[in-house]
Amino acid sequence: MKRTLLFCILWLPAIITCAQNPGIITGQLASPELKEISGMAPSAIHPGIFYVHNDSGDAARFFAITTKGELLATYYFTAKNQRHVSVRDCEDIAAGPGPEKGASYIYLADIGDNIGWRNAVKLYRFREPSLSKAIDTIEATVFTLQYPDGSRDAETLMIDPVDSMIYILSKREDSVGIYRLPLNSSNDKTIILERCGKLFFPGHKSDKWVVAGDISADGSAVLIKTNTAVYYFKRSGTEPIYKTLQQTPIKQKQFSPRGQQEAIAFAADNKGYYVMAEGRYTPIYYYPLEE
């Protein structure tokens, strides 16, 4: 396939003007099971592998895929002392540390609430699995979460490896809420999330709704995606992520929205990011990071 090369022209040391980059297509979702991808997270133990999941209406499962879109494994999950897990609206997935030092875990957030009626939402944690089976069943640790200020619709889950915190961002408000809980939280009772700040983006109504986010594996940077834009935040030292999100971000000018793209993740080298959209056989886009 022929590609049009877009060049950036440097006019002055402090002024860079770039033509919009359509993104590099690394592959295409190959399985019809990958029909409504709403979140993605890079594996910490399997290079070049992402964990993804479908939006509402799917079973209690997630998938391992390559950056080319090939389906490698499907993971159904159960929970201790539960015969059956029924998810409602899984909206994001993240990877990071957990209870066992040196081990990697996956966090799947059942936090969607389009009409704001859920009294509590769910977070599932799994030890990162092997790729030895095409279909496997694994056990989840289940957390029940409540917002301190009423029900919220949310589509963004992020793991901070520096502060050992889990972050959730709401979606629909003019200034969305930033909520968190510690990674070492106990799941023996309902957890009341801490509201630790808010985040404002310019834009009109649904254009600015926050639909995805990711913290880099080293904790040095954050990506936040709205319906129409991607923003990059550089962390200052070891400040809390909610303070990082109060800085002025760098809008990723090369990003071009295509369809309902609700999944974003840093590349392993932190030099770029991947974006996926809902729909069968949709392409996977890679963009170089503009810092």
Number of C-alpha atoms within 10 A of each C-alpha: 2 4 7 7 8 12 11 11 11 11 9 8 6 6 9 10 12 13 12 14 17 18 16 14 15 14 17 18 24 17 13 11 16 23 19 24 28 29 35 32 27 29 23 19 12 14 10 14 22 23 25 26 29 25 24 16 12 17 16 17 21 22 21 25 23 19 19 17 21 15 21 17 19 21 21 17 20 20 15 11 6 7 7 11 16 12 18 18 22 31 28 34 33 28 29 27 24 20 12 9 7 8 13 18 19 24 26 27 26 24 26 24 22 13 9 12 11 15 12 18 24 19 20 20 20 18 20 20 19 11 15 9 12 12 12 15 13 14 15 20 16 20 18 16 19 18 17 12 11 11 17 26 20 29 30 30 29 28 29 26 19 16 14 16 20 21 25 24 26 25 25 20 17 17 17 20 20 21 22 22 17 15 18 12 13 12 13 9 10 14 17 16 19 17 18 14 16 18 17 15 16 9 13 9 10 14 14 22 25 28 27 31 32 30 25 23 23 12 19 20 20 23 25 23 25 21 18 19 20 23 19 21 21 18 19 13 10 11 12 15 27 18 13 19 22 13 13 11 18 15 17 19 16 19 22 16 15 15 13 16 22 26 27 29 28 26 19 17 9 15 12 15 19 22 25 26 24 20 18 16 18 20 21 19 23 23 21 18 18 14 12
